[in-house]
Amino acid sequence: MSQAISSLMQRPVVSVGMDDTVAQVEALLASRHLTWVPVLEPTNREVAGIISASDLVAFHAQGRDPATTRAWQMCTYKPVVVDAGTPVAMVAALMVERGIHHVAVSDRNGIAGVVSALDFVRTFVPEGLR
């Protein structure tokens, strides 16, 4: 588990902008079969937040309108972002400590990939069964 988190990360990164509507985010998640997506700042393309399937469930439970609500209005701000060289074990410990299921991975060029708890689980599934 001393390998870098970049060995587990998914790329290319599918992301949304802060001004995208929640309806657009939901359509993207459905079309790409994703359970979460990073929300990027418009100017520097840094990760401002994330929107997960559980965030969307809570959003709809509140009766809010997905056509008029923007991603920035409902995303979870300041998500965990780790450097691509961070050891897998450190990221796993951080995820457990914070009780989170997703992290964004960055390098000198910005967001490089994403990692979810499912990516960790995949490491235990033999190649032929994936």
N, CA, C and O atoms as a GROMACS GRO file, in nm:
protein
  520
    1MET      N    1   0.082  -0.120   0.000
    1MET     CA    2   0.000   0.000   0.000
    1MET      C    3   0.086   0.127   0.000
    1MET      O    4   0.038   0.235   0.034
    2SER      N    5   0.212   0.112  -0.038
    2SER     CA    6   0.296   0.232  -0.048
    2SER      C    7   0.289   0.294  -0.187
    2SER      O    8   0.351   0.398  -0.212
    3GLN      N    9   0.215   0.231  -0.276
    3GLN     CA   10   0.201   0.289  -0.411
    3GLN      C   11   0.127   0.422  -0.404
    3GLN      O   12   0.055   0.449  -0.308
    4ALA      N   13   0.146   0.503  -0.507
    4ALA     CA   14   0.082   0.634  -0.512
    4ALA      C   15  -0.066   0.622  -0.545
    4ALA      O   16  -0.107   0.531  -0.617
    5ILE      N   17  -0.145   0.714  -0.493
    5ILE     CA   18  -0.290   0.714  -0.518
    5ILE      C   19  -0.320   0.726  -0.667
    5ILE      O   20  -0.427   0.686  -0.712
    6SER      N   21  -0.229   0.781  -0.744
    6SER     CA   22  -0.250   0.793  -0.888
    6SER      C   23  -0.269   0.656  -0.953
    6SER      O   24  -0.327   0.647  -1.062
    7SER      N   25  -0.222   0.549  -0.888
    7SER     CA   26  -0.239   0.414  -0.942
    7SER      C   27  -0.383   0.367  -0.934
    7SER      O   28  -0.422   0.274  -1.004
    8LEU      N   29  -0.463   0.429  -0.848
    8LEU     CA   30  -0.604   0.390  -0.833
    8LEU      C   31  -0.702   0.488  -0.897
    8LEU      O   32  -0.818   0.456  -0.917
    9MET      N   33  -0.654   0.607  -0.928
    9MET     CA   34  -0.747   0.712  -0.970
    9MET      C   35  -0.808   0.684  -1.107
    9MET      O   36  -0.747   0.621  -1.193
   10GLN      N   37  -0.929   0.735  -1.123
   10GLN     CA   38  -1.001   0.725  -1.249
   10GLN      C   39  -0.978   0.852  -1.329
   10GLN      O   40  -0.981   0.963  -1.275
   11ARG      N   41  -0.954   0.836  -1.458
   11ARG     CA   42  -0.941   0.948  -1.549
   11ARG      C   43  -0.994   0.906  -1.684
   11ARG      O   44  -1.001   0.785  -1.708
   12PRO      N   45  -1.031   0.990  -1.769
   12PRO     CA   46  -1.033   1.134  -1.749
   12PRO      C   47  -1.139   1.174  -1.647
   12PRO      O   48  -1.231   1.098  -1.619
   13VAL      N   49  -1.124   1.292  -1.593
   13VAL     CA   50  -1.216   1.342  -1.492
   13VAL      C   51  -1.338   1.404  -1.560
   13VAL      O   52  -1.326   1.491  -1.646
   14VAL      N   53  -1.454   1.357  -1.520
   14VAL     CA   54  -1.579   1.418  -1.561
   14VAL      C   55  -1.614   1.517  -1.451
   14VAL      O   56  -1.618   1.480  -1.334
   15SER      N   57  -1.639   1.641  -1.488
   15SER     CA   58  -1.666   1.744  -1.388
   15SER      C   59  -1.780   1.833  -1.435
   15SER      O   60  -1.824   1.826  -1.549
   16VAL      N   61  -1.826   1.916  -1.343
   16VAL     CA   62  -1.930   2.015  -1.375
   16VAL      C   63  -1.880   2.152  -1.331
   16VAL      O   64  -1.788   2.163  -1.250
   17GLY      N   65  -1.942   2.254  -1.386
   17GLY     CA   66  -1.910   2.391  -1.348
   17GLY      C   67  -2.001   2.439  -1.237
   17GLY      O   68  -2.108   2.382  -1.216
   18MET      N   69  -1.960   2.540  -1.169
   18MET     CA   70  -2.037   2.592  -1.057
   18MET      C   71  -2.174   2.644  -1.098
   18MET      O   72  -2.268   2.639  -1.018
   19ASP      N   73  -2.187   2.693  -1.221
   19ASP     CA   74  -2.314   2.748  -1.266
   19ASP      C   75  -2.403   2.647  -1.339
   19ASP      O   76  -2.513   2.682  -1.382
   20ASP      N   77  -2.357   2.523  -1.352
   20ASP     CA   78  -2.444   2.420  -1.410
   20ASP      C   79  -2.562   2.398  -1.317
   20ASP      O   80  -2.548   2.408  -1.195
   21THR      N   81  -2.677   2.368  -1.374
   21THR     CA   82  -2.794   2.342  -1.289
   21THR      C   83  -2.785   2.201  -1.231
   21THR      O   84  -2.714   2.115  -1.284
   22VAL      N   85  -2.857   2.179  -1.124
   22VAL     CA   86  -2.862   2.046  -1.064
   22VAL      C   87  -2.923   1.948  -1.164
   22VAL      O   88  -2.883   1.832  -1.168
   23ALA      N   89  -3.018   1.993  -1.244
   23ALA     CA   90  -3.076   1.907  -1.348
   23ALA      C   91  -2.968   1.862  -1.447
   23ALA      O   92  -2.966   1.746  -1.487
   24GLN      N   93  -2.879   1.952  -1.486
   24GLN     CA   94  -2.769   1.917  -1.576
   24GLN      C   95  -2.673   1.817  -1.510
   24GLN      O   96  -2.625   1.724  -1.574
   25VAL      N   97  -2.646   1.838  -1.382
   25VAL     CA   98  -2.558   1.748  -1.308
   25VAL      C   99  -2.620   1.608  -1.304
   25VAL      O  100  -2.551   1.509  -1.328
   26GLU      N  101  -2.749   1.601  -1.273
   26GLU     CA  102  -2.816   1.471  -1.266
   26GLU      C  103  -2.814   1.400  -1.401
   26GLU      O  104  -2.793   1.279  -1.407
   27ALA      N  105  -2.836   1.474  -1.508
   27ALA     CA  106  -2.834   1.416  -1.642
   27ALA      C  107  -2.695   1.360  -1.674
   27ALA      O  108  -2.682   1.252  -1.732
   28LEU      N  109  -2.592   1.434  -1.636
   28LEU     CA  110  -2.455   1.390  -1.660
   28LEU      C  111  -2.424   1.262  -1.580
   28LEU      O  112  -2.370   1.166  -1.635
   29LEU      N  113  -2.460   1.262  -1.453
   29LEU     CA  114  -2.436   1.144  -1.370
   29LEU      C  115  -2.507   1.022  -1.428
   29LEU      O  116  -2.450   0.913  -1.434
   30ALA      N  117  -2.631   1.040  -1.472
   30ALA     CA  118  -2.707   0.928  -1.528
   30ALA      C  119  -2.646   0.879  -1.659
   30ALA      O  120  -2.634   0.759  -1.680
   31SER      N  121  -2.608   0.971  -1.746
   31SER     CA  122  -2.556   0.931  -1.877
   31SER      C  123  -2.419   0.864  -1.867
   31SER      O  124  -2.385   0.780  -1.950
   32ARG      N  125  -2.340   0.902  -1.767
   32ARG     CA  126  -2.205   0.847  -1.751
   32ARG      C  127  -2.199   0.736  -1.646
   32ARG      O  128  -2.093   0.679  -1.621
   33HIS      N  129  -2.314   0.705  -1.584
   33HIS     CA  130  -2.322   0.602  -1.479
   33HIS      C  131  -2.225   0.632  -1.364
   33HIS      O  132  -2.150   0.545  -1.319
   34LEU      N  133  -2.229   0.757  -1.318
   34LEU     CA  134  -2.143   0.802  -1.210
   34LEU      C  135  -2.225   0.822  -1.083
   34LEU      O  136  -2.346   0.842  -1.089
   35THR      N  137  -2.158   0.818  -0.968
   35THR     CA  138  -2.225   0.842  -0.841
   35THR      C  139  -2.182   0.973  -0.776
   35THR      O  140  -2.235   1.012  -0.672
   36TRP      N  141  -2.085   1.041  -0.838
   36TRP     CA  142  -2.040   1.170  -0.786
   36TRP      C  143  -1.961   1.243  -0.893
   36TRP      O  144  -1.915   1.183  -0.990
   37VAL      N  145  -1.946   1.372  -0.873
   37VAL     CA  146  -1.872   1.453  -0.970
   37VAL      C  147  -1.812   1.573  -0.898
   37VAL      O  148  -1.876   1.632  -0.811
   38PRO      N  149  -1.688   1.610  -0.934
   38PRO     CA  150  -1.631   1.732  -0.877
   38PRO      C  151  -1.692   1.856  -0.943
   38PRO      O  152  -1.727   1.856  -1.061
   39VAL      N  153  -1.702   1.962  -0.865
   39VAL     CA  154  -1.751   2.091  -0.913
   39VAL      C  155  -1.628   2.182  -0.921
   39VAL      O  156  -1.560   2.204  -0.821
   40LEU      N  157  -1.600   2.233  -1.042
   40LEU     CA  158  -1.479   2.311  -1.062
   40LEU      C  159  -1.505   2.461  -1.067
   40LEU      O  160  -1.607   2.507  -1.118
   41GLU      N  161  -1.409   2.537  -1.012
   41GLU     CA  162  -1.410   2.683  -1.019
   41GLU      C  163  -1.398   2.723  -1.166
   41GLU      O  164  -1.326   2.658  -1.241
   42PRO      N  165  -1.467   2.829  -1.209
   42PRO     CA  166  -1.461   2.866  -1.350
   42PRO      C  167  -1.328   2.928  -1.394
   42PRO      O  168  -1.289   2.914  -1.510
   43THR      N  169  -1.259   2.996  -1.305
   43THR     CA  170  -1.138   3.067  -1.346
   43THR      C  171  -1.013   2.980  -1.345
   43THR      O  172  -0.937   2.979  -1.441
   44ASN      N  173  -0.992   2.906  -1.236
   44ASN     CA  174  -0.868   2.830  -1.222
   44ASN      C  175  -0.887   2.679  -1.235
   44ASN      O  176  -0.790   2.604  -1.227
   45ARG      N  177  -1.011   2.634  -1.254
   45ARG     CA  178  -1.045   2.492  -1.272
   45ARG      C  179  -1.005   2.407  -1.151
   45ARG      O  180  -0.985   2.287  -1.164
   46GLU      N  181  -0.993   2.470  -1.034
   46GLU     CA  182  -0.966   2.395  -0.911
   46GLU      C  183  -1.097   2.340  -0.857
   46GLU      O  184  -1.205   2.391  -0.887
   47VAL      N  185  -1.086   2.235  -0.777
   47VAL     CA  186  -1.204   2.171  -0.720
   47VAL      C  187  -1.261   2.258  -0.608
   47VAL      O  188  -1.195   2.282  -0.507
   48ALA      N  189  -1.384   2.303  -0.628
   48ALA     CA  190  -1.452   2.386  -0.528
   48ALA      C  191  -1.538   2.300  -0.437
   48ALA      O  192  -1.558   2.332  -0.319
   49GLY      N  193  -1.590   2.190  -0.492
   49GLY     CA  194  -1.679   2.104  -0.416
   49GLY      C  195  -1.705   1.975  -0.491
   49GLY      O  196  -1.648   1.949  -0.596
   50ILE      N  197  -1.794   1.895  -0.434
   50ILE     CA  198  -1.838   1.774  -0.501
   50ILE      C  199  -1.989   1.762  -0.486
   50ILE      O  200  -2.048   1.817  -0.393
   51ILE      N  201  -2.048   1.690  -0.578
   51ILE     CA  202  -2.189   1.654  -0.566
   51ILE      C  203  -2.196   1.503  -0.579
   51ILE      O  204  -2.149   1.446  -0.678
   52SER      N  205  -2.254   1.439  -0.479
   52SER     CA  206  -2.267   1.294  -0.478
   52SER      C  207  -2.414   1.255  -0.488
   52SER      O  208  -2.504   1.338  -0.474
   53ALA      N  209  -2.436   1.128  -0.512
   53ALA     CA  210  -2.573   1.076  -0.519
   53ALA      C  211  -2.647   1.103  -0.388
   53ALA      O  212  -2.766   1.134  -0.390
   54SER      N  213  -2.578   1.090  -0.276
   54SER     CA  214  -2.645   1.116  -0.148
   54SER      C  215  -2.678   1.264  -0.131
   54SER      O  216  -2.779   1.298  -0.069
   55ASP      N  217  -2.595   1.352  -0.185
   55ASP     CA  218  -2.627   1.496  -0.184
   55ASP      C  219  -2.755   1.521  -0.263
   55ASP      O  220  -2.839   1.602  -0.223
   56LEU      N  221  -2.770   1.452  -0.376
   56LEU     CA  222  -2.889   1.470  -0.460
   56LEU      C  223  -3.015   1.416  -0.393
   56LEU      O  224  -3.122   1.474  -0.407
   57VAL      N  225  -3.002   1.306  -0.320
   57VAL     CA  226  -3.117   1.253  -0.246
   57VAL      C  227  -3.162   1.356  -0.142
   57VAL      O  228  -3.282   1.383  -0.130
   58ALA      N  229  -3.067   1.412  -0.068
   58ALA     CA  230  -3.100   1.514   0.033
   58ALA      C  231  -3.160   1.638  -0.033
   58ALA      O  232  -3.255   1.696   0.019
   59PHE      N  233  -3.107   1.677  -0.147
   59PHE     CA  234  -3.157   1.792  -0.222
   59PHE      C  235  -3.305   1.772  -0.258
   59PHE      O  236  -3.387   1.861  -0.235
   60HIS      N  237  -3.338   1.656  -0.312
   60HIS     CA  238  -3.476   1.630  -0.352
   60HIS      C  239  -3.569   1.614  -0.232
   60HIS      O  240  -3.686   1.649  -0.238
   61ALA      N  241  -3.516   1.562  -0.123
   61ALA     CA  242  -3.596   1.548   0.000
   61ALA      C  243  -3.638   1.684   0.053
   61ALA      O  244  -3.741   1.696   0.119
   62GLN      N  245  -3.558   1.786   0.024
   62GLN     CA  246  -3.590   1.923   0.065
   62GLN      C  247  -3.690   1.990  -0.029
   62GLN      O  248  -3.736   2.101  -0.002
   63GLY      N  249  -3.723   1.922  -0.140
   63GLY     CA  250  -3.819   1.976  -0.235
   63GLY      C  251  -3.767   2.091  -0.319
   63GLY      O  252  -3.846   2.172  -0.368
   64ARG      N  253  -3.637   2.099  -0.336
   64ARG     CA  254  -3.578   2.208  -0.415
   64ARG      C  255  -3.591   2.180  -0.564
   64ARG      O  256  -3.611   2.066  -0.605
   65ASP      N  257  -3.580   2.285  -0.644
   65ASP     CA  258  -3.599   2.275  -0.789
   65ASP      C  259  -3.464   2.254  -0.860
   65ASP      O  260  -3.380   2.344  -0.858
   66PRO      N  261  -3.445   2.138  -0.923
   66PRO     CA  262  -3.318   2.111  -0.991
   66PRO      C  263  -3.296   2.196  -1.117
   66PRO      O  264  -3.182   2.212  -1.161
   67ALA      N  265  -3.401   2.250  -1.173
   67ALA     CA  266  -3.388   2.330  -1.294
   67ALA      C  267  -3.338   2.472  -1.266
   67ALA      O  268  -3.282   2.537  -1.354
   68THR      N  269  -3.358   2.519  -1.144
   68THR     CA  270  -3.318   2.656  -1.112
   68THR      C  271  -3.206   2.665  -1.009
   68THR      O  272  -3.154   2.774  -0.984
   69THR      N  273  -3.168   2.554  -0.950
   69THR     CA  274  -3.061   2.554  -0.850
   69THR      C  275  -2.929   2.522  -0.918
   69THR      O  276  -2.920   2.428  -0.997
   70ARG      N  277  -2.827   2.600  -0.887
   70ARG     CA  278  -2.694   2.582  -0.946
   70ARG      C  279  -2.609   2.488  -0.861
   70ARG      O  280  -2.631   2.473  -0.741
   71ALA      N  281  -2.512   2.426  -0.925
   71ALA     CA  282  -2.424   2.331  -0.856
   71ALA      C  283  -2.359   2.394  -0.734
   71ALA      O  284  -2.348   2.329  -0.630
   72TRP      N  285  -2.317   2.520  -0.743
   72TRP     CA  286  -2.249   2.585  -0.630
   72TRP      C  287  -2.343   2.600  -0.511
   72TRP      O  288  -2.296   2.611  -0.397
   73GLN      N  289  -2.473   2.600  -0.534
   73GLN     CA  290  -2.569   2.620  -0.426
   73GLN      C  291  -2.596   2.494  -0.345
   73GLN      O  292  -2.654   2.501  -0.238
   74MET      N  293  -2.553   2.378  -0.396
   74MET     CA  294  -2.583   2.256  -0.321
   74MET      C  295  -2.465   2.161  -0.305
   74MET      O  296  -2.479   2.057  -0.241
   75CYS      N  297  -2.349   2.195  -0.362
   75CYS     CA  298  -2.236   2.103  -0.352
   75CYS      C  299  -2.178   2.104  -0.211
   75CYS      O  300  -2.198   2.197  -0.134
   76THR      N  301  -2.105   1.998  -0.181
   76THR     CA  302  -2.030   1.992  -0.057
   76THR      C  303  -1.898   2.064  -0.083
   76THR      O  304  -1.818   2.022  -0.166
   77TYR      N  305  -1.878   2.175  -0.010
   77TYR     CA  306  -1.759   2.258  -0.032
   77TYR      C  307  -1.635   2.200   0.036
   77TYR      O  308  -1.643   2.122   0.130
   78LYS      N  309  -1.521   2.243  -0.016
   78LYS     CA  310  -1.390   2.207   0.037
   78LYS      C  311  -1.374   2.055   0.053
   78LYS      O  312  -1.349   2.007   0.163
   79PRO      N  313  -1.389   1.982  -0.057
   79PRO     CA  314  -1.368   1.837  -0.047
   79PRO      C  315  -1.220   1.807  -0.027
   79PRO      O  316  -1.135   1.894  -0.042
   80VAL      N  317  -1.191   1.684   0.008
   80VAL     CA  318  -1.053   1.643   0.025
   80VAL      C  319  -0.988   1.629  -0.113
   80VAL      O  320  -1.039   1.559  -0.200
   81VAL      N  321  -0.877   1.698  -0.131
   81VAL     CA  322  -0.798   1.690  -0.253
   81VAL      C  323  -0.658   1.648  -0.211
   81VAL      O  324  -0.597   1.712  -0.125
   82VAL      N  325  -0.606   1.541  -0.272
   82VAL     CA  326  -0.473   1.491  -0.238
   82VAL      C  327  -0.383   1.501  -0.360
   82VAL      O  328  -0.430   1.504  -0.474
   83ASP      N  329  -0.254   1.504  -0.335
   83ASP     CA  330  -0.156   1.507  -0.442
   83ASP      C  331  -0.146   1.367  -0.504
   83ASP      O  332  -0.161   1.266  -0.435
   84ALA      N  333  -0.121   1.361  -0.634
   84ALA     CA  334  -0.114   1.234  -0.707
   84ALA      C  335  -0.009   1.139  -0.649
   84ALA      O  336  -0.021   1.017  -0.666
   85GLY      N  337   0.091   1.191  -0.582
   85GLY     CA  338   0.195   1.107  -0.524
   85GLY      C  339   0.168   1.058  -0.383
   85GLY      O  340   0.248   0.984  -0.326
   86THR      N  341   0.057   1.099  -0.325
   86THR     CA  342   0.023   1.057  -0.188
   86THR      C  343   0.006   0.906  -0.183
   86THR      O  344  -0.061   0.848  -0.268
   87PRO      N  345   0.066   0.839  -0.083
   87PRO     CA  346   0.052   0.694  -0.073
   87PRO      C  347  -0.094   0.651  -0.054
   87PRO      O  348  -0.171   0.717   0.016
   88VAL      N  349  -0.130   0.541  -0.116
   88VAL     CA  350  -0.265   0.486  -0.109
   88VAL      C  351  -0.309   0.469   0.037
   88VAL      O  352  -0.422   0.505   0.072
   89ALA      N  353  -0.222   0.416   0.121
   89ALA     CA  354  -0.257   0.393   0.262
   89ALA      C  355  -0.291   0.523   0.334
   89ALA      O  356  -0.382   0.524   0.418
   90MET      N  357  -0.221   0.630   0.303
   90MET     CA  358  -0.250   0.760   0.365
   90MET      C  359  -0.388   0.811   0.323
   90MET      O  360  -0.463   0.864   0.405
   91VAL      N  361  -0.420   0.794   0.195
   91VAL     CA  362  -0.550   0.838   0.145
   91VAL      C  363  -0.661   0.754   0.208
   91VAL      O  364  -0.764   0.808   0.248
   92ALA      N  365  -0.640   0.624   0.218
   92ALA     CA  366  -0.740   0.536   0.280
   92ALA      C  367  -0.763   0.578   0.425
   92ALA      O  368  -0.878   0.585   0.470
   93ALA      N  369  -0.657   0.604   0.499
   93ALA     CA  370  -0.670   0.646   0.639
   93ALA      C  371  -0.744   0.779   0.648
   93ALA      O  372  -0.827   0.797   0.738
   94LEU      N  373  -0.715   0.870   0.559
   94LEU     CA  374  -0.782   1.001   0.557
   94LEU      C  375  -0.932   0.984   0.530
   94LEU      O  376  -1.014   1.050   0.593
   95MET      N  377  -0.965   0.897   0.436
   95MET     CA  378  -1.106   0.874   0.402
   95MET      C  379  -1.181   0.815   0.522
   95MET      O  380  -1.294   0.854   0.550
   96VAL      N  381  -1.117   0.720   0.591
   96VAL     CA  382  -1.180   0.660   0.710
   96VAL      C  383  -1.194   0.764   0.820
   96VAL      O  384  -1.300   0.776   0.881
   97GLU      N  385  -1.088   0.839   0.845
   97GLU     CA  386  -1.089   0.941   0.950
   97GLU      C  387  -1.200   1.045   0.928
   97GLU      O  388  -1.267   1.085   1.023
   98ARG      N  389  -1.218   1.087   0.804
   98ARG     CA  390  -1.316   1.191   0.772
   98ARG      C  391  -1.454   1.134   0.739
   98ARG      O  392  -1.550   1.210   0.724
   99GLY      N  393  -1.465   1.002   0.726
   99GLY     CA  394  -1.593   0.940   0.692
   99GLY      C  395  -1.641   0.978   0.553
   99GLY      O  396  -1.760   1.002   0.533
  100ILE      N  397  -1.548   0.983   0.457
  100ILE     CA  398  -1.584   1.023   0.322
  100ILE      C  399  -1.562   0.907   0.224
  100ILE      O  400  -1.489   0.812   0.252
  101HIS      N  401  -1.626   0.917   0.109
  101HIS     CA  402  -1.619   0.811   0.008
  101HIS      C  403  -1.549   0.854  -0.119
  101HIS      O  404  -1.527   0.773  -0.208
  102HIS      N  405  -1.512   0.982  -0.129
  102HIS     CA  406  -1.455   1.035  -0.253
  102HIS      C  407  -1.343   1.134  -0.224
  102HIS      O  408  -1.351   1.212  -0.130
  103VAL      N  409  -1.239   1.129  -0.307
  103VAL     CA  410  -1.134   1.230  -0.302
  103VAL      C  411  -1.096   1.269  -0.445
  103VAL      O  412  -1.102   1.187  -0.537
  104ALA      N  413  -1.059   1.392  -0.461
  104ALA     CA  414  -1.005   1.439  -0.588
  104ALA      C  415  -0.853   1.430  -0.579
  104ALA      O  416  -0.795   1.448  -0.472
  105VAL      N  417  -0.791   1.404  -0.692
  105VAL     CA  418  -0.645   1.391  -0.697
  105VAL      C  419  -0.592   1.501  -0.788
  105VAL      O  420  -0.642   1.521  -0.899
  106SER      N  421  -0.490   1.572  -0.740
  106SER     CA  422  -0.435   1.682  -0.819
  106SER      C  423  -0.288   1.659  -0.848
  106SER      O  424  -0.220   1.582  -0.780
  107ASP      N  425  -0.242   1.728  -0.949
  107ASP     CA  426  -0.099   1.735  -0.979
  107ASP      C  427  -0.067   1.880  -1.014
  107ASP      O  428  -0.151   1.968  -0.993
  108ARG      N  429   0.048   1.906  -1.065
  108ARG     CA  430   0.088   2.045  -1.092
  108ARG      C  431  -0.001   2.113  -1.195
  108ARG      O  432   0.001   2.236  -1.206
  109ASN      N  433  -0.079   2.036  -1.272
  109ASN     CA  434  -0.167   2.092  -1.375
  109ASN      C  435  -0.311   2.107  -1.328
  109ASN      O  436  -0.397   2.149  -1.406
  110GLY      N  437  -0.341   2.076  -1.202
  110GLY     CA  438  -0.478   2.084  -1.151
  110GLY      C  439  -0.533   1.945  -1.122
  110GLY      O  440  -0.459   1.856  -1.082
  111ILE      N  441  -0.662   1.928  -1.141
  111ILE     CA  442  -0.724   1.800  -1.111
  111ILE      C  443  -0.676   1.695  -1.211
  111ILE      O  444  -0.685   1.714  -1.332
  112ALA      N  445  -0.626   1.584  -1.158
  112ALA     CA  446  -0.568   1.479  -1.242
  112ALA      C  447  -0.657   1.356  -1.248
  112ALA      O  448  -0.653   1.280  -1.345
  113GLY      N  449  -0.735   1.334  -1.143
  113GLY     CA  450  -0.820   1.216  -1.137
  113GLY      C  451  -0.908   1.221  -1.014
  113GLY      O  452  -0.905   1.316  -0.936
  114VAL      N  453  -0.986   1.116  -0.998
  114VAL     CA  454  -1.074   1.102  -0.883
  114VAL      C  455  -1.063   0.960  -0.830
  114VAL      O  456  -1.035   0.866  -0.905
  115VAL      N  457  -1.086   0.945  -0.701
  115VAL     CA  458  -1.083   0.814  -0.637
  115VAL      C  459  -1.204   0.803  -0.546
  115VAL      O  460  -1.236   0.895  -0.471
  116SER      N  461  -1.270   0.689  -0.554
  116SER     CA  462  -1.382   0.663  -0.464
  116SER      C  463  -1.352   0.538  -0.383
  116SER      O  464  -1.256   0.466  -0.411
  117ALA      N  465  -1.433   0.513  -0.283
  117ALA     CA  466  -1.417   0.392  -0.202
  117ALA      C  467  -1.425   0.268  -0.291
  117ALA      O  468  -1.358   0.168  -0.264
  118LEU      N  469  -1.505   0.273  -0.395
  118LEU     CA  470  -1.517   0.160  -0.487
  118LEU      C  471  -1.384   0.130  -0.556
  118LEU      O  472  -1.355   0.014  -0.585
  119ASP      N  473  -1.304   0.230  -0.583
  119ASP     CA  474  -1.173   0.208  -0.644
  119ASP      C  475  -1.083   0.126  -0.552
  119ASP      O  476  -1.004   0.044  -0.598
  120PHE      N  477  -1.095   0.148  -0.421
  120PHE     CA  478  -1.020   0.068  -0.325
  120PHE      C  479  -1.069  -0.076  -0.326
  120PHE      O  480  -0.989  -0.170  -0.324
  121VAL      N  481  -1.200  -0.095  -0.331
  121VAL     CA  482  -1.258  -0.229  -0.331
  121VAL      C  483  -1.213  -0.306  -0.456
  121VAL      O  484  -1.185  -0.425  -0.448
  122ARG      N  485  -1.205  -0.238  -0.569
  122ARG     CA  486  -1.164  -0.303  -0.694
  122ARG      C  487  -1.026  -0.369  -0.683
  122ARG      O  488  -0.999  -0.466  -0.754
  123THR      N  489  -0.940  -0.319  -0.596
  123THR     CA  490  -0.806  -0.376  -0.582
  123THR      C  491  -0.811  -0.518  -0.529
  123THR      O  492  -0.713  -0.591  -0.542
  124PHE      N  493  -0.922  -0.559  -0.468
  124PHE     CA  494  -0.936  -0.693  -0.414
  124PHE      C  495  -1.007  -0.790  -0.508
  124PHE      O  496  -1.018  -0.909  -0.477
  125VAL      N  497  -1.055  -0.741  -0.620
  125VAL     CA  498  -1.126  -0.825  -0.715
  125VAL      C  499  -1.028  -0.870  -0.823
  125VAL      O  500  -0.963  -0.786  -0.886
  126PRO      N  501  -1.017  -1.001  -0.846
  126PRO     CA  502  -0.926  -1.049  -0.949
  126PRO      C  503  -0.959  -0.986  -1.086
  126PRO      O  504  -1.075  -0.961  -1.118
  127GLU      N  505  -0.855  -0.962  -1.165
  127GLU     CA  506  -0.867  -0.895  -1.295
  127GLU      C  507  -0.978  -0.954  -1.381
  127GLU      O  508  -1.053  -0.879  -1.444
  128GLY      N  509  -0.991  -1.085  -1.387
  128GLY     CA  510  -1.090  -1.151  -1.473
  128GLY      C  511  -1.233  -1.132  -1.427
  128GLY      O  512  -1.325  -1.159  -1.505
  129LEU      N  513  -1.256  -1.088  -1.305
  129LEU     CA  514  -1.391  -1.070  -1.252
  129LEU      C  515  -1.438  -0.925  -1.255
  129LEU      O  516  -1.551  -0.897  -1.215
  130ARG      N  517  -1.356  -0.834  -1.302
  130ARG     CA  518  -1.393  -0.692  -1.302
  130ARG      C  519  -1.484  -0.659  -1.415
  130ARG      O  520  -1.524  -0.544  -1.430
   0.00000   0.00000   0.00000
